Amino acid sequence: MTERDVFVQAIPQIAEMVVEARKLTREEFQEWHDEVMKSVPDKAKPFIEKVFMVVADNL
């Protein structure tokens, strides 16, 4: 399974993340981002960072 395949499968969850992120202030969003990135395994960080870029671009 490619990264793109995983991303496509995750679209519904990413859409939910956008909806929830729109309820946050910039500071709250940054805190959330930082906490998630701390808890994500190093191998997954590049993918999760891309997810956060999509979320941030859709706020």
PDB file of N, H, CA, C and O in Angstrom:
ATOM      1  N   MET A   1       0.849  -1.166   0.000  1.00  0.00           N
ATOM      2  CA  MET A   1       0.000   0.000   0.000  1.00  0.00           C
ATOM      3  C   MET A   1       0.903   1.240   0.000  1.00  0.00           C
ATOM      4  O   MET A   1       1.832   1.346   0.800  1.00  0.00           O
ATOM      5  N   THR A   2       0.615   2.158  -0.898  1.00  0.00           N
ATOM      6  H   THR A   2      -0.140   2.071  -1.548  1.00  0.00           H
ATOM      7  CA  THR A   2       1.422   3.370  -0.991  1.00  0.00           C
ATOM      8  C   THR A   2       0.930   4.431  -0.007  1.00  0.00           C
ATOM      9  O   THR A   2      -0.151   4.316   0.570  1.00  0.00           O
ATOM     10  N   GLU A   3       1.748   5.458   0.167  1.00  0.00           N
ATOM     11  H   GLU A   3       2.627   5.551  -0.302  1.00  0.00           H
ATOM     12  CA  GLU A   3       1.340   6.576   1.027  1.00  0.00           C
ATOM     13  C   GLU A   3       0.054   7.199   0.496  1.00  0.00           C
ATOM     14  O   GLU A   3      -0.831   7.575   1.265  1.00  0.00           O
ATOM     15  N   ARG A   4      -0.036   7.302  -0.820  1.00  0.00           N
ATOM     16  H   ARG A   4       0.683   6.996  -1.444  1.00  0.00           H
ATOM     17  CA  ARG A   4      -1.245   7.877  -1.428  1.00  0.00           C
ATOM     18  C   ARG A   4      -2.467   7.033  -1.098  1.00  0.00           C
ATOM     19  O   ARG A   4      -3.525   7.577  -0.781  1.00  0.00           O
ATOM     20  N   ASP A   5      -2.338   5.726  -1.166  1.00  0.00           N
ATOM     21  H   ASP A   5      -1.478   5.284  -1.423  1.00  0.00           H
ATOM     22  CA  ASP A   5      -3.450   4.831  -0.829  1.00  0.00           C
ATOM     23  C   ASP A   5      -3.913   5.053   0.608  1.00  0.00           C
ATOM     24  O   ASP A   5      -5.112   5.106   0.882  1.00  0.00           O
ATOM     25  N   VAL A   6      -2.962   5.180   1.512  1.00  0.00           N
ATOM     26  H   VAL A   6      -1.988   5.137   1.290  1.00  0.00           H
ATOM     27  CA  VAL A   6      -3.302   5.417   2.920  1.00  0.00           C
ATOM     28  C   VAL A   6      -4.004   6.760   3.055  1.00  0.00           C
ATOM     29  O   VAL A   6      -4.998   6.879   3.772  1.00  0.00           O
ATOM     30  N   PHE A   7      -3.485   7.766   2.366  1.00  0.00           N
ATOM     31  H   PHE A   7      -2.678   7.669   1.784  1.00  0.00           H
ATOM     32  CA  PHE A   7      -4.088   9.098   2.425  1.00  0.00           C
ATOM     33  C   PHE A   7      -5.526   9.064   1.908  1.00  0.00           C
ATOM     34  O   PHE A   7      -6.422   9.638   2.527  1.00  0.00           O
ATOM     35  N   VAL A   8      -5.744   8.403   0.794  1.00  0.00           N
ATOM     36  H   VAL A   8      -5.015   7.937   0.292  1.00  0.00           H
ATOM     37  CA  VAL A   8      -7.095   8.307   0.223  1.00  0.00           C
ATOM     38  C   VAL A   8      -8.029   7.595   1.194  1.00  0.00           C
ATOM     39  O   VAL A   8      -9.172   8.016   1.373  1.00  0.00           O
ATOM     40  N   GLN A   9      -7.563   6.535   1.815  1.00  0.00           N
ATOM     41  H   GLN A   9      -6.635   6.192   1.670  1.00  0.00           H
ATOM     42  CA  GLN A   9      -8.386   5.824   2.799  1.00  0.00           C
ATOM     43  C   GLN A   9      -8.713   6.699   3.999  1.00  0.00           C
ATOM     44  O   GLN A   9      -9.761   6.537   4.624  1.00  0.00           O
ATOM     45  N   ALA A  10      -7.819   7.622   4.318  1.00  0.00           N
ATOM     46  H   ALA A  10      -6.968   7.753   3.810  1.00  0.00           H
ATOM     47  CA  ALA A  10      -7.991   8.463   5.506  1.00  0.00           C
ATOM     48  C   ALA A  10      -8.809   9.724   5.245  1.00  0.00           C
ATOM     49  O   ALA A  10      -9.037  10.498   6.174  1.00  0.00           O
ATOM     50  N   ILE A  11      -9.256   9.953   4.024  1.00  0.00           N
ATOM     51  H   ILE A  11      -9.071   9.324   3.269  1.00  0.00           H
ATOM     52  CA  ILE A  11      -9.984  11.185   3.702  1.00  0.00           C
ATOM     53  C   ILE A  11     -11.161  11.438   4.641  1.00  0.00           C
ATOM     54  O   ILE A  11     -11.310  12.572   5.097  1.00  0.00           O
ATOM     55  N   PRO A  12     -11.999  10.463   4.957  1.00  0.00           N
ATOM     56  CA  PRO A  12     -13.100  10.757   5.891  1.00  0.00           C
ATOM     57  C   PRO A  12     -12.609  11.232   7.265  1.00  0.00           C
ATOM     58  O   PRO A  12     -13.193  12.142   7.853  1.00  0.00           O
ATOM     59  N   GLN A  13     -11.553  10.625   7.766  1.00  0.00           N
ATOM     60  H   GLN A  13     -11.078   9.885   7.289  1.00  0.00           H
ATOM     61  CA  GLN A  13     -11.009  11.037   9.062  1.00  0.00           C
ATOM     62  C   GLN A  13     -10.367  12.423   8.970  1.00  0.00           C
ATOM     63  O   GLN A  13     -10.470  13.225   9.899  1.00  0.00           O
ATOM     64  N   ILE A  14      -9.714  12.694   7.860  1.00  0.00           N
ATOM     65  H   ILE A  14      -9.630  12.043   7.105  1.00  0.00           H
ATOM     66  CA  ILE A  14      -9.101  14.011   7.672  1.00  0.00           C
ATOM     67  C   ILE A  14     -10.185  15.080   7.596  1.00  0.00           C
ATOM     68  O   ILE A  14     -10.022  16.171   8.143  1.00  0.00           O
ATOM     69  N   ALA A  15     -11.285  14.774   6.923  1.00  0.00           N
ATOM     70  H   ALA A  15     -11.417  13.888   6.478  1.00  0.00           H
ATOM     71  CA  ALA A  15     -12.404  15.720   6.861  1.00  0.00           C
ATOM     72  C   ALA A  15     -12.949  15.999   8.259  1.00  0.00           C
ATOM     73  O   ALA A  15     -13.273  17.143   8.581  1.00  0.00           O
ATOM     74  N   GLU A  16     -13.052  14.973   9.081  1.00  0.00           N
ATOM     75  H   GLU A  16     -12.789  14.044   8.819  1.00  0.00           H
ATOM     76  CA  GLU A  16     -13.497  15.164  10.471  1.00  0.00           C
ATOM     77  C   GLU A  16     -12.497  16.028  11.236  1.00  0.00           C
ATOM     78  O   GLU A  16     -12.892  16.862  12.051  1.00  0.00           O
ATOM     79  N   MET A  17     -11.216  15.833  10.979  1.00  0.00           N
ATOM     80  H   MET A  17     -10.896  15.155  10.317  1.00  0.00           H
ATOM     81  CA  MET A  17     -10.193  16.649  11.632  1.00  0.00           C
ATOM     82  C   MET A  17     -10.351  18.118  11.255  1.00  0.00           C
ATOM     83  O   MET A  17     -10.196  18.995  12.104  1.00  0.00           O
ATOM     84  N   VAL A  18     -10.659  18.392   9.991  1.00  0.00           N
ATOM     85  H   VAL A  18     -10.786  17.679   9.301  1.00  0.00           H
ATOM     86  CA  VAL A  18     -10.863  19.772   9.543  1.00  0.00           C
ATOM     87  C   VAL A  18     -12.033  20.393  10.288  1.00  0.00           C
ATOM     88  O   VAL A  18     -11.939  21.518  10.778  1.00  0.00           O
ATOM     89  N   VAL A  19     -13.137  19.658  10.372  1.00  0.00           N
ATOM     90  H   VAL A  19     -13.214  18.744   9.974  1.00  0.00           H
ATOM     91  CA  VAL A  19     -14.324  20.168  11.068  1.00  0.00           C
ATOM     92  C   VAL A  19     -13.990  20.499  12.518  1.00  0.00           C
ATOM     93  O   VAL A  19     -14.355  21.566  13.010  1.00  0.00           O
ATOM     94  N   GLU A  20     -13.308  19.606  13.192  1.00  0.00           N
ATOM     95  H   GLU A  20     -13.011  18.739  12.792  1.00  0.00           H
ATOM     96  CA  GLU A  20     -12.959  19.837  14.598  1.00  0.00           C
ATOM     97  C   GLU A  20     -11.924  20.956  14.741  1.00  0.00           C
ATOM     98  O   GLU A  20     -12.002  21.756  15.673  1.00  0.00           O
ATOM     99  N   ALA A  21     -10.967  21.013  13.832  1.00  0.00           N
ATOM    100  H   ALA A  21     -10.904  20.362  13.075  1.00  0.00           H
ATOM    101  CA  ALA A  21      -9.923  22.038  13.904  1.00  0.00           C
ATOM    102  C   ALA A  21     -10.491  23.437  13.698  1.00  0.00           C
ATOM    103  O   ALA A  21      -9.954  24.408  14.229  1.00  0.00           O
ATOM    104  N   ARG A  22     -11.562  23.545  12.940  1.00  0.00           N
ATOM    105  H   ARG A  22     -11.999  22.756  12.509  1.00  0.00           H
ATOM    106  CA  ARG A  22     -12.190  24.857  12.728  1.00  0.00           C
ATOM    107  C   ARG A  22     -12.763  25.433  14.012  1.00  0.00           C
ATOM    108  O   ARG A  22     -13.023  26.634  14.087  1.00  0.00           O
ATOM    109  N   LYS A  23     -12.960  24.608  15.009  1.00  0.00           N
ATOM    110  H   LYS A  23     -12.749  23.632  14.948  1.00  0.00           H
ATOM    111  CA  LYS A  23     -13.491  25.060  16.298  1.00  0.00           C
ATOM    112  C   LYS A  23     -12.386  25.588  17.213  1.00  0.00           C
ATOM    113  O   LYS A  23     -12.668  26.165  18.263  1.00  0.00           O
ATOM    114  N   LEU A  24     -11.134  25.391  16.815  1.00  0.00           N
ATOM    115  H   LEU A  24     -10.904  24.922  15.962  1.00  0.00           H
ATOM    116  CA  LEU A  24      -9.998  25.750  17.662  1.00  0.00           C
ATOM    117  C   LEU A  24      -9.446  27.127  17.300  1.00  0.00           C
ATOM    118  O   LEU A  24      -9.549  27.578  16.159  1.00  0.00           O
ATOM    119  N   THR A  25      -8.859  27.781  18.300  1.00  0.00           N
ATOM    120  H   THR A  25      -8.775  27.415  19.226  1.00  0.00           H
ATOM    121  CA  THR A  25      -8.097  28.994  18.019  1.00  0.00           C
ATOM    122  C   THR A  25      -6.766  28.568  17.393  1.00  0.00           C
ATOM    123  O   THR A  25      -6.424  27.386  17.379  1.00  0.00           O
ATOM    124  N   ARG A  26      -6.037  29.535  16.886  1.00  0.00           N
ATOM    125  H   ARG A  26      -6.315  30.495  16.898  1.00  0.00           H
ATOM    126  CA  ARG A  26      -4.709  29.220  16.319  1.00  0.00           C
ATOM    127  C   ARG A  26      -3.810  28.574  17.366  1.00  0.00           C
ATOM    128  O   ARG A  26      -3.076  27.626  17.086  1.00  0.00           O
ATOM    129  N   GLU A  27      -3.887  29.113  18.576  1.00  0.00           N
ATOM    130  H   GLU A  27      -4.483  29.883  18.804  1.00  0.00           H
ATOM    131  CA  GLU A  27      -3.053  28.590  19.655  1.00  0.00           C
ATOM    132  C   GLU A  27      -3.449  27.153  20.004  1.00  0.00           C
ATOM    133  O   GLU A  27      -2.590  26.293  20.200  1.00  0.00           O
ATOM    134  N   GLU A  28      -4.749  26.906  20.078  1.00  0.00           N
ATOM    135  H   GLU A  28      -5.447  27.604  19.918  1.00  0.00           H
ATOM    136  CA  GLU A  28      -5.225  25.551  20.379  1.00  0.00           C
ATOM    137  C   GLU A  28      -4.842  24.582  19.270  1.00  0.00           C
ATOM    138  O   GLU A  28      -4.463  23.442  19.540  1.00  0.00           O
ATOM    139  N   PHE A  29      -4.939  25.034  18.022  1.00  0.00           N
ATOM    140  H   PHE A  29      -5.246  25.959  17.802  1.00  0.00           H
ATOM    141  CA  PHE A  29      -4.542  24.190  16.892  1.00  0.00           C
ATOM    142  C   PHE A  29      -3.057  23.848  16.991  1.00  0.00           C
ATOM    143  O   PHE A  29      -2.666  22.697  16.793  1.00  0.00           O
ATOM    144  N   GLN A  30      -2.238  24.839  17.295  1.00  0.00           N
ATOM    145  H   GLN A  30      -2.555  25.774  17.455  1.00  0.00           H
ATOM    146  CA  GLN A  30      -0.798  24.601  17.404  1.00  0.00           C
ATOM    147  C   GLN A  30      -0.482  23.641  18.540  1.00  0.00           C
ATOM    148  O   GLN A  30       0.377  22.771  18.400  1.00  0.00           O
ATOM    149  N   GLU A  31      -1.173  23.796  19.666  1.00  0.00           N
ATOM    150  H   GLU A  31      -1.871  24.502  19.780  1.00  0.00           H
ATOM    151  CA  GLU A  31      -0.984  22.872  20.794  1.00  0.00           C
ATOM    152  C   GLU A  31      -1.351  21.451  20.391  1.00  0.00           C
ATOM    153  O   GLU A  31      -0.621  20.505  20.685  1.00  0.00           O
ATOM    154  N   TRP A  32      -2.479  21.308  19.721  1.00  0.00           N
ATOM    155  H   TRP A  32      -3.073  22.076  19.482  1.00  0.00           H
ATOM    156  CA  TRP A  32      -2.941  20.001  19.261  1.00  0.00           C
ATOM    157  C   TRP A  32      -1.898  19.396  18.321  1.00  0.00           C
ATOM    158  O   TRP A  32      -1.506  18.240  18.477  1.00  0.00           O
ATOM    159  N   HIS A  33      -1.458  20.182  17.352  1.00  0.00           N
ATOM    160  H   HIS A  33      -1.777  21.121  17.225  1.00  0.00           H
ATOM    161  CA  HIS A  33      -0.444  19.728  16.400  1.00  0.00           C
ATOM    162  C   HIS A  33       0.805  19.243  17.139  1.00  0.00           C
ATOM    163  O   HIS A  33       1.315  18.154  16.877  1.00  0.00           O
ATOM    164  N   ASP A  34       1.283  20.069  18.061  1.00  0.00           N
ATOM    165  H   ASP A  34       0.869  20.954  18.274  1.00  0.00           H
ATOM    166  CA  ASP A  34       2.510  19.730  18.783  1.00  0.00           C
ATOM    167  C   ASP A  34       2.352  18.452  19.606  1.00  0.00           C
ATOM    168  O   ASP A  34       3.253  17.614  19.629  1.00  0.00           O
ATOM    169  N   GLU A  35       1.221  18.301  20.275  1.00  0.00           N
ATOM    170  H   GLU A  35       0.489  18.982  20.256  1.00  0.00           H
ATOM    171  CA  GLU A  35       0.974  17.102  21.087  1.00  0.00           C
ATOM    172  C   GLU A  35       0.910  15.850  20.212  1.00  0.00           C
ATOM    173  O   GLU A  35       1.475  14.812  20.556  1.00  0.00           O
ATOM    174  N   VAL A  36       0.224  15.957  19.090  1.00  0.00           N
ATOM    175  H   VAL A  36      -0.236  16.800  18.810  1.00  0.00           H
ATOM    176  CA  VAL A  36       0.124  14.806  18.185  1.00  0.00           C
ATOM    177  C   VAL A  36       1.507  14.440  17.668  1.00  0.00           C
ATOM    178  O   VAL A  36       1.881  13.267  17.667  1.00  0.00           O
ATOM    179  N   MET A  37       2.263  15.432  17.231  1.00  0.00           N
ATOM    180  H   MET A  37       1.959  16.385  17.232  1.00  0.00           H
ATOM    181  CA  MET A  37       3.575  15.152  16.663  1.00  0.00           C
ATOM    182  C   MET A  37       4.525  14.540  17.696  1.00  0.00           C
ATOM    183  O   MET A  37       5.395  13.746  17.339  1.00  0.00           O
ATOM    184  N   LYS A  38       4.367  14.896  18.956  1.00  0.00           N
ATOM    185  H   LYS A  38       3.660  15.541  19.246  1.00  0.00           H
ATOM    186  CA  LYS A  38       5.193  14.288  20.010  1.00  0.00           C
ATOM    187  C   LYS A  38       4.867  12.811  20.191  1.00  0.00           C
ATOM    188  O   LYS A  38       5.743  12.009  20.516  1.00  0.00           O
ATOM    189  N   SER A  39       3.606  12.458  19.980  1.00  0.00           N
ATOM    190  H   SER A  39       2.894  13.110  19.717  1.00  0.00           H
ATOM    191  CA  SER A  39       3.172  11.090  20.260  1.00  0.00           C
ATOM    192  C   SER A  39       3.277  10.151  19.056  1.00  0.00           C
ATOM    193  O   SER A  39       3.121   8.939  19.200  1.00  0.00           O
ATOM    194  N   VAL A  40       3.537  10.700  17.886  1.00  0.00           N
ATOM    195  H   VAL A  40       3.664  11.685  17.768  1.00  0.00           H
ATOM    196  CA  VAL A  40       3.592   9.894  16.664  1.00  0.00           C
ATOM    197  C   VAL A  40       4.983   9.274  16.522  1.00  0.00           C
ATOM    198  O   VAL A  40       5.988   9.947  16.751  1.00  0.00           O
ATOM    199  N   PRO A  41       5.045   8.000  16.147  1.00  0.00           N
ATOM    200  CA  PRO A  41       6.355   7.384  15.895  1.00  0.00           C
ATOM    201  C   PRO A  41       7.099   8.129  14.781  1.00  0.00           C
ATOM    202  O   PRO A  41       6.478   8.640  13.849  1.00  0.00           O
ATOM    203  N   ASP A  42       8.404   8.188  14.880  1.00  0.00           N
ATOM    204  H   ASP A  42       8.908   7.774  15.637  1.00  0.00           H
ATOM    205  CA  ASP A  42       9.214   8.923  13.905  1.00  0.00           C
ATOM    206  C   ASP A  42       8.920   8.512  12.469  1.00  0.00           C
ATOM    207  O   ASP A  42       8.907   9.351  11.569  1.00  0.00           O
ATOM    208  N   LYS A  43       8.689   7.246  12.260  1.00  0.00           N
ATOM    209  H   LYS A  43       8.700   6.564  12.992  1.00  0.00           H
ATOM    210  CA  LYS A  43       8.444   6.747  10.902  1.00  0.00           C
ATOM    211  C   LYS A  43       7.173   7.344  10.298  1.00  0.00           C
ATOM    212  O   LYS A  43       7.089   7.515   9.082  1.00  0.00           O
ATOM    213  N   ALA A  44       6.185   7.661  11.136  1.00  0.00           N
ATOM    214  H   ALA A  44       6.253   7.522  12.123  1.00  0.00           H
ATOM    215  CA  ALA A  44       4.905   8.183  10.650  1.00  0.00           C
ATOM    216  C   ALA A  44       4.869   9.707  10.582  1.00  0.00           C
ATOM    217  O   ALA A  44       3.944  10.268   9.995  1.00  0.00           O
ATOM    218  N   LYS A  45       5.844  10.382  11.162  1.00  0.00           N
ATOM    219  H   LYS A  45       6.595   9.926  11.639  1.00  0.00           H
ATOM    220  CA  LYS A  45       5.804  11.847  11.238  1.00  0.00           C
ATOM    221  C   LYS A  45       5.693  12.543   9.881  1.00  0.00           C
ATOM    222  O   LYS A  45       4.910  13.486   9.767  1.00  0.00           O
ATOM    223  N   PRO A  46       6.425  12.136   8.857  1.00  0.00           N
ATOM    224  CA  PRO A  46       6.268  12.829   7.568  1.00  0.00           C
ATOM    225  C   PRO A  46       4.834  12.741   7.023  1.00  0.00           C
ATOM    226  O   PRO A  46       4.311  13.712   6.476  1.00  0.00           O
ATOM    227  N   PHE A  47       4.219  11.590   7.177  1.00  0.00           N
ATOM    228  H   PHE A  47       4.643  10.802   7.622  1.00  0.00           H
ATOM    229  CA  PHE A  47       2.840  11.425   6.705  1.00  0.00           C
ATOM    230  C   PHE A  47       1.883  12.280   7.527  1.00  0.00           C
ATOM    231  O   PHE A  47       1.029  12.966   6.966  1.00  0.00           O
ATOM    232  N   ILE A  48       2.015  12.247   8.838  1.00  0.00           N
ATOM    233  H   ILE A  48       2.709  11.690   9.294  1.00  0.00           H
ATOM    234  CA  ILE A  48       1.121  13.013   9.709  1.00  0.00           C
ATOM    235  C   ILE A  48       1.304  14.509   9.471  1.00  0.00           C
ATOM    236  O   ILE A  48       0.335  15.265   9.528  1.00  0.00           O
ATOM    237  N   GLU A  49       2.516  14.937   9.209  1.00  0.00           N
ATOM    238  H   GLU A  49       3.304  14.323   9.162  1.00  0.00           H
ATOM    239  CA  GLU A  49       2.754  16.357   8.904  1.00  0.00           C
ATOM    240  C   GLU A  49       2.008  16.751   7.629  1.00  0.00           C
ATOM    241  O   GLU A  49       1.470  17.855   7.543  1.00  0.00           O
ATOM    242  N   LYS A  50       1.972  15.862   6.646  1.00  0.00           N
ATOM    243  H   LYS A  50       2.409  14.965   6.716  1.00  0.00           H
ATOM    244  CA  LYS A  50       1.211  16.137   5.418  1.00  0.00           C
ATOM    245  C   LYS A  50      -0.280  16.235   5.721  1.00  0.00           C
ATOM    246  O   LYS A  50      -0.977  17.083   5.164  1.00  0.00           O
ATOM    247  N   VAL A  51      -0.764  15.372   6.597  1.00  0.00           N
ATOM    248  H   VAL A  51      -0.198  14.683   7.050  1.00  0.00           H
ATOM    249  CA  VAL A  51      -2.173  15.440   7.000  1.00  0.00           C
ATOM    250  C   VAL A  51      -2.453  16.787   7.650  1.00  0.00           C
ATOM    251  O   VAL A  51      -3.466  17.421   7.351  1.00  0.00           O
ATOM    252  N   PHE A  52      -1.573  17.228   8.529  1.00  0.00           N
ATOM    253  H   PHE A  52      -0.751  16.713   8.771  1.00  0.00           H
ATOM    254  CA  PHE A  52      -1.767  18.522   9.183  1.00  0.00           C
ATOM    255  C   PHE A  52      -1.722  19.671   8.180  1.00  0.00           C
ATOM    256  O   PHE A  52      -2.427  20.664   8.357  1.00  0.00           O
ATOM    257  N   MET A  53      -0.917  19.557   7.143  1.00  0.00           N
ATOM    258  H   MET A  53      -0.344  18.751   6.999  1.00  0.00           H
ATOM    259  CA  MET A  53      -0.895  20.597   6.112  1.00  0.00           C
ATOM    260  C   MET A  53      -2.245  20.688   5.415  1.00  0.00           C
ATOM    261  O   MET A  53      -2.745  21.783   5.154  1.00  0.00           O
ATOM    262  N   VAL A  54      -2.829  19.541   5.117  1.00  0.00           N
ATOM    263  H   VAL A  54      -2.423  18.652   5.329  1.00  0.00           H
ATOM    264  CA  VAL A  54      -4.151  19.522   4.483  1.00  0.00           C
ATOM    265  C   VAL A  54      -5.185  20.137   5.413  1.00  0.00           C
ATOM    266  O   VAL A  54      -6.010  20.943   4.982  1.00  0.00           O
ATOM    267  N   VAL A  55      -5.143  19.764   6.677  1.00  0.00           N
ATOM    268  H   VAL A  55      -4.473  19.110   7.027  1.00  0.00           H
ATOM    269  CA  VAL A  55      -6.090  20.315   7.653  1.00  0.00           C
ATOM    270  C   VAL A  55      -5.916  21.830   7.728  1.00  0.00           C
ATOM    271  O   VAL A  55      -6.898  22.567   7.638  1.00  0.00           O
ATOM    272  N   ALA A  56      -4.693  22.300   7.890  1.00  0.00           N
ATOM    273  H   ALA A  56      -3.895  21.701   7.964  1.00  0.00           H
ATOM    274  CA  ALA A  56      -4.436  23.739   8.023  1.00  0.00           C
ATOM    275  C   ALA A  56      -4.858  24.504   6.775  1.00  0.00           C
ATOM    276  O   ALA A  56      -5.356  25.625   6.875  1.00  0.00           O
ATOM    277  N   ASP A  57      -4.665  23.914   5.612  1.00  0.00           N
ATOM    278  H   ASP A  57      -4.260  23.003   5.531  1.00  0.00           H
ATOM    279  CA  ASP A  57      -5.050  24.574   4.358  1.00  0.00           C
ATOM    280  C   ASP A  57      -6.558  24.672   4.189  1.00  0.00           C
ATOM    281  O   ASP A  57      -7.038  25.426   3.343  1.00  0.00           O
ATOM    282  N   ASN A  58      -7.303  23.927   4.976  1.00  0.00           N
ATOM    283  H   ASN A  58      -6.913  23.315   5.664  1.00  0.00           H
ATOM    284  CA  ASN A  58      -8.763  23.910   4.835  1.00  0.00           C
ATOM    285  C   ASN A  58      -9.491  24.530   6.019  1.00  0.00           C
ATOM    286  O   ASN A  58     -10.687  24.301   6.202  1.00  0.00           O
ATOM    287  N   LEU A  59      -8.788  25.306   6.814  1.00  0.00           N
ATOM    288  H   LEU A  59      -7.816  25.493   6.665  1.00  0.00           H
ATOM    289  CA  LEU A  59      -9.430  25.976   7.950  1.00  0.00           C
ATOM    290  C   LEU A  59     -10.115  27.244   7.487  1.00  0.00           C
ATOM    291  O   LEU A  59     -10.714  27.952   8.296  1.00  0.00           O
TER     292      LEU A  59
END
